[in-house]
Amino acid sequence: MSENNNTNNNNTNSNNNNIDNENKEWVNIGYENWKRINKQWRESISTNPTNASNKYKSVDAVTITEEFLNKNGAFSKRVPLPDLVAILSEEWENEEN
């Protein structure tokens, strides 16, 4: 008889958990953390514009193109992403023409 009571209690608890879960709104914690960190980052940039400036010097497009083609994309120094995008875009445009 106690086994039956345990089974009934487990079913009741399970049903209560389902009801509780249905009433709670699902929250994407990762997204909430990203929004908080992104907001802090944007505020720090607006108060100190030097944070937004590029930390690396611009690179020579010819050197980067040669390293990209001849060294399987292994660069000898860091390449700022905007520079790399500009170089690759220009190369792709030249290939189309």
MDTraj code that builds the backbone (N, CA, C; nanometers):
import mdtraj as md
import numpy as np

residues = "MET SER GLU ASN ASN ASN THR ASN ASN ASN ASN THR ASN SER ASN ASN ASN ASN ILE ASP ASN GLU ASN LYS GLU TRP VAL ASN ILE GLY TYR GLU ASN TRP LYS ARG ILE ASN LYS GLN TRP ARG GLU SER ILE SER THR ASN PRO THR ASN ALA SER ASN LYS TYR LYS SER VAL ASP ALA VAL THR ILE THR GLU GLU PHE LEU ASN LYS ASN GLY ALA PHE SER LYS ARG VAL PRO LEU PRO ASP LEU VAL ALA ILE LEU SER GLU GLU TRP GLU ASN GLU GLU ASN".split()
xyz = np.array([
    [0.0815, -0.1190, 0.0000],
    [0.0000, 0.0000, 0.0000],
    [0.0867, 0.1266, 0.0000],
    [0.1973, 0.1234, 0.0728],
    [0.2842, 0.2410, 0.0751],
    [0.3457, 0.2639, -0.0625],
    [0.3646, 0.1571, -0.1393],
    [0.4179, 0.1721, -0.2740],
    [0.3180, 0.2471, -0.3616],
    [0.1898, 0.2170, -0.3459],
    [0.0850, 0.2870, -0.4189],
    [0.0817, 0.4339, -0.3815],
    [0.0966, 0.4647, -0.2535],
    [0.0962, 0.6036, -0.2081],
    [0.2138, 0.6800, -0.2687],
    [0.3307, 0.6145, -0.2717],
    [0.4479, 0.6794, -0.3310],
    [0.4257, 0.7102, -0.4785],
    [0.3640, 0.6151, -0.5494],
    [0.3370, 0.6349, -0.6910],
    [0.2402, 0.7497, -0.7098],
    [0.1356, 0.7534, -0.6275],
    [0.0381, 0.8618, -0.6369],
    [0.1028, 0.9962, -0.6042],
    [0.1883, 0.9987, -0.5019],
    [0.2557, 1.1221, -0.4649],
    [0.3473, 1.1691, -0.5772],
    [0.4196, 1.0748, -0.6386],
    [0.5076, 1.1112, -0.7490],
    [0.4290, 1.1690, -0.8661],
    [0.3133, 1.1080, -0.8971],
    [0.2297, 1.1592, -1.0057],
    [0.1778, 1.2981, -0.9726],
    [0.1372, 1.3193, -0.8482],
    [0.0865, 1.4500, -0.8067],
    [0.1968, 1.5539, -0.8148],
    [0.3163, 1.5180, -0.7648],
    [0.4289, 1.6112, -0.7716],
    [0.4647, 1.6430, -0.9169],
    [0.4626, 1.5413, -0.9996],
    [0.4939, 1.5600, -1.1405],
    [0.3933, 1.6540, -1.2047],
    [0.2661, 1.6370, -1.1753],
    [0.1628, 1.7244, -1.2297],
    [0.1800, 1.8673, -1.1794],
    [0.2147, 1.8831, -1.0511],
    [0.2364, 2.0174, -0.9966],
    [0.3539, 2.0852, -1.0650],
    [0.4613, 2.0086, -1.0917],
    [0.5776, 2.0652, -1.1602],
    [0.5413, 2.1111, -1.3005],
    [0.4586, 2.0325, -1.3698],
    [0.4165, 2.0720, -1.5044],
    [0.3360, 2.2004, -1.5013],
    [0.2482, 2.2133, -1.4037],
    [0.1673, 2.3346, -1.3908],
    [0.2575, 2.4537, -1.3619],
    [0.3543, 2.4365, -1.2699],
    [0.4462, 2.5448, -1.2374],
    [0.5269, 2.5860, -1.3596],
    [0.5741, 2.4882, -1.4367],
    [0.6547, 2.5186, -1.5548],
    [0.5740, 2.5906, -1.6620],
    [0.4451, 2.5597, -1.6728],
    [0.3611, 2.6245, -1.7728],
    [0.3375, 2.7703, -1.7381],
    [0.3351, 2.8031, -1.6092],
    [0.3085, 2.9398, -1.5670],
    [0.4323, 3.0282, -1.5721],
    [0.5500, 2.9689, -1.5768],
    [0.6736, 3.0456, -1.5808],
    [0.7106, 3.0766, -1.7247],
    [0.7594, 3.1996, -1.7467],
    [0.8049, 3.2378, -1.8797],
    [0.9493, 3.1940, -1.8971],
    [0.9807, 3.1335, -2.0113],
    [1.1167, 3.0869, -2.0380],
    [1.2055, 3.2063, -2.0655],
    [1.3231, 3.2074, -2.0059],
    [1.4177, 3.3169, -2.0229],
    [1.5480, 3.2615, -2.0784],
    [1.5955, 3.3229, -2.1846],
    [1.7229, 3.2846, -2.2441],
    [1.8322, 3.3598, -2.1682],
    [1.8939, 3.2954, -2.0731],
    [1.9918, 3.3595, -1.9860],
    [2.1142, 3.4056, -2.0648],
    [2.1568, 3.3274, -2.1623],
    [2.2713, 3.3661, -2.2447],
    [2.2450, 3.4960, -2.3187],
    [2.1251, 3.5094, -2.3742],
    [2.0884, 3.6314, -2.4458],
    [2.0803, 3.7497, -2.3501],
    [2.0233, 3.7274, -2.2334],
    [2.0141, 3.8346, -2.1335],
    [2.1529, 3.8812, -2.0912],
    [2.2458, 3.7879, -2.0724],
    [2.3837, 3.8245, -2.0377],
    [2.4488, 3.9026, -2.1509],
    [2.4259, 3.8591, -2.2747],
    [2.4835, 3.9284, -2.3895],
    [2.4321, 4.0715, -2.3958],
    [2.3003, 4.0902, -2.3753],
    [2.2436, 4.2252, -2.3801],
    [2.3053, 4.3139, -2.2725],
    [2.3246, 4.2598, -2.1526],
    [2.3825, 4.3371, -2.0420],
    [2.5271, 4.3773, -2.0746],
    [2.6060, 4.2821, -2.1217],
    [2.7461, 4.3092, -2.1538],
    [2.7563, 4.4064, -2.2718],
    [2.6706, 4.3877, -2.3730],
    [2.6713, 4.4754, -2.4889],
    [2.6358, 4.6182, -2.4491],
    [2.5401, 4.6325, -2.3590],
    [2.5008, 4.7660, -2.3112],
    [2.6180, 4.8327, -2.2386],
    [2.6871, 4.7567, -2.1542],
    [2.8032, 4.8110, -2.0834],
    [2.9111, 4.8537, -2.1824],
    [2.9334, 4.7732, -2.2838],
    [3.0353, 4.8035, -2.3834],
    [2.9994, 4.9313, -2.4596],
    [2.8714, 4.9426, -2.5021],
    [2.8288, 5.0617, -2.5749],
    [2.8406, 5.1863, -2.4885],
    [2.8076, 5.1749, -2.3601],
    [2.8196, 5.2896, -2.2695],
    [2.9656, 5.3295, -2.2513],
    [3.0558, 5.2317, -2.2431],
    [3.1971, 5.2643, -2.2255],
    [3.2525, 5.3329, -2.3496],
    [3.2039, 5.2950, -2.4674],
    [3.2486, 5.3590, -2.5909],
    [3.1970, 5.5021, -2.5983],
    [3.0725, 5.5233, -2.5576],
    [3.0171, 5.6585, -2.5674],
    [3.0845, 5.7534, -2.4692],
    [3.1328, 5.7018, -2.3561],
    [3.1993, 5.7884, -2.2591],
    [3.3478, 5.8026, -2.2874],
    [3.4065, 5.7059, -2.3574],
    [3.5493, 5.7096, -2.3878],
    [3.5704, 5.6616, -2.5316],
    [3.5605, 5.7520, -2.6286],
    [3.5672, 5.7113, -2.7694],
    [3.6974, 5.6427, -2.8096],
    [3.8034, 5.6572, -2.7339],
    [3.9277, 5.5903, -2.7717],
    [3.9150, 5.4393, -2.7601],
    [3.8183, 5.3888, -2.6808],
    [3.7951, 5.2447, -2.6726],
    [3.7489, 5.1893, -2.8065],
    [3.6809, 5.2711, -2.8833],
    [3.6266, 5.2244, -3.0108],
    [3.7286, 5.2304, -3.1227],
    [3.8352, 5.3021, -3.1022],
    [3.9341, 5.3155, -3.2095],
    [4.0100, 5.1854, -3.2290],
    [4.0644, 5.1712, -3.3466],
    [4.1378, 5.0505, -3.3815],
    [4.2687, 5.0440, -3.3025],
    [4.2937, 4.9308, -3.2394],
    [4.4156, 4.9146, -3.1597],
    [4.5362, 4.8818, -3.2467],
    [4.5114, 4.8403, -3.3690],
    [4.6192, 4.7970, -3.4566],
    [4.6353, 4.8937, -3.5726],
    [4.7573, 4.9064, -3.6194],
    [4.7834, 4.9909, -3.7346],
    [4.7289, 4.9227, -3.8594],
    [4.6927, 5.0038, -3.9574],
    [4.6494, 4.9484, -4.0853],
    [4.7649, 4.8715, -4.1477],
    [4.7297, 4.7781, -4.2313],
    [4.8312, 4.6921, -4.2914],
    [4.8409, 4.7180, -4.4407],
    [4.9497, 4.6747, -4.4986],
    [4.9714, 4.6865, -4.6417],
    [4.8911, 4.5772, -4.7131],
    [4.8042, 4.6180, -4.8033],
    [4.7157, 4.5235, -4.8718],
    [4.7931, 4.4208, -4.9527],
    [4.8995, 4.4632, -5.0178],
    [4.9780, 4.3705, -5.1009],
    [5.0408, 4.2622, -5.0136],
    [5.0999, 4.3021, -4.9014],
    [5.1626, 4.2059, -4.8098],
    [5.0597, 4.1062, -4.7578],
    [4.9449, 4.1558, -4.7177],
    [4.8398, 4.0684, -4.6629],
    [4.7911, 3.9721, -4.7702],
    [4.7703, 4.0217, -4.8910],
    [4.7242, 3.9351, -4.9999],
    [4.8260, 3.8257, -5.0281],
    [4.9529, 3.8611, -5.0328],
    [5.0581, 3.7616, -5.0579],
    [5.0632, 3.6571, -4.9456],
    [5.0558, 3.7033, -4.8214],
    [5.0590, 3.6087, -4.7097],
    [4.9366, 3.5180, -4.7131],
    [4.8226, 3.5744, -4.7456],
    [4.6992, 3.4965, -4.7500],
    [4.7079, 3.3874, -4.8562],
    [4.7598, 3.4222, -4.9720],
    [4.7671, 3.3266, -5.0822],
    [4.8822, 3.2276, -5.0684],
    [4.9968, 3.2739, -5.0181],
    [5.1165, 3.1900, -5.0162],
    [5.1394, 3.1140, -4.8857],
    [5.0772, 3.1552, -4.7802],
    [5.0990, 3.0907, -4.6503],
    [4.9702, 3.0309, -4.5945],
    [4.8767, 3.0009, -4.6808],
    [4.7493, 2.9415, -4.6393],
    [4.6779, 3.0238, -4.5329],
    [4.6840, 3.1541, -4.5461],
    [4.6120, 3.2417, -4.4544],
    [4.6825, 3.2693, -4.3239],
    [4.8070, 3.2256, -4.3100],
    [4.8830, 3.2526, -4.1871],
    [4.9518, 3.3877, -4.2021],
    [4.9124, 3.4822, -4.1209],
    [4.9677, 3.6170, -4.1289],
    [5.0824, 3.6331, -4.0310],
    [5.1781, 3.7192, -4.0670],
    [5.2954, 3.7410, -3.9821],
    [5.2640, 3.8315, -3.8636],
    [5.1562, 3.9075, -3.8738],
    [5.1138, 3.9932, -3.7623],
    [4.9619, 4.0020, -3.7641],
    [4.9066, 4.0599, -3.6601],
    [4.7615, 4.0732, -3.6521],
    [4.7108, 4.1652, -3.7621],
    [4.5969, 4.1274, -3.8176],
    [4.5357, 4.2058, -3.9235],
    [4.4001, 4.2534, -3.8736],
    [4.3787, 4.3851, -3.8685],
    [4.2472, 4.4355, -3.8261],
    [4.1381, 4.3841, -3.9193],
    [4.0294, 4.3396, -3.8621],
    [3.9213, 4.2817, -3.9413],
    [3.8701, 4.3759, -4.0501],
    [3.8490, 4.5045, -4.0215],
    [3.8024, 4.5921, -4.1304],
    [3.8999, 4.5956, -4.2479],
    [4.0300, 4.5918, -4.2203],
    [4.1292, 4.5901, -4.3283],
    [4.1193, 4.4608, -4.4086],
    [4.1070, 4.3493, -4.3399],
    [4.0989, 4.2202, -4.4072],
    [3.9732, 4.2132, -4.4938],
    [3.8620, 4.2602, -4.4420],
    [3.7366, 4.2595, -4.5189],
    [3.7514, 4.3468, -4.6432],
    [3.8104, 4.4648, -4.6275],
    [3.8292, 4.5555, -4.7423],
    [3.9184, 4.4908, -4.8481],
    [4.0259, 4.4269, -4.8040],
    [4.1187, 4.3623, -4.8985],
    [4.0495, 4.2488, -4.9729],
    [3.9803, 4.1631, -4.8994],
    [3.9125, 4.0502, -4.9633],
    [3.8015, 4.0971, -5.0568],
    [3.7272, 4.1981, -5.0151],
    [3.6203, 4.2514, -5.1016],
    [3.6770, 4.3035, -5.2317],
    [3.7863, 4.3744, -5.2217],
    [3.8497, 4.4287, -5.3426],
    [3.8980, 4.3162, -5.4338],
    [3.9563, 4.2119, -5.3740],
    [4.0032, 4.0976, -5.4536],
    [3.8866, 4.0294, -5.5244],
    [3.7759, 4.0102, -5.4533],
    [3.6591, 3.9443, -5.5133],
    [3.6013, 4.0292, -5.6253],
    [3.5977, 4.1604, -5.6049],
    [3.5466, 4.2479, -5.7103],
    [3.6360, 4.2402, -5.8343],
    [3.7668, 4.2342, -5.8136],
    [3.8607, 4.2235, -5.9261],
    [3.8436, 4.0918, -6.0001],
    [3.8126, 3.9850, -5.9284],
    [3.7920, 3.8548, -5.9919],
    [3.6668, 3.8560, -6.0785],
    [3.5636, 3.9283, -6.0369],
    [3.4379, 3.9327, -6.1116],
    [3.4542, 4.0094, -6.2413],
    [3.5457, 4.1060, -6.2428],
    [3.5628, 4.1897, -6.3635],
    [3.6619, 4.1324, -6.4550],
])
top = md.Topology()
chain = top.add_chain()
for i, resn in enumerate(residues, 1):
    res = top.add_residue(resn, chain, resSeq=i)
    for name in ("N", "CA", "C"):
        top.add_atom(name, md.element.get_by_symbol(name[0]), res)
traj = md.Trajectory(xyz[None], top)
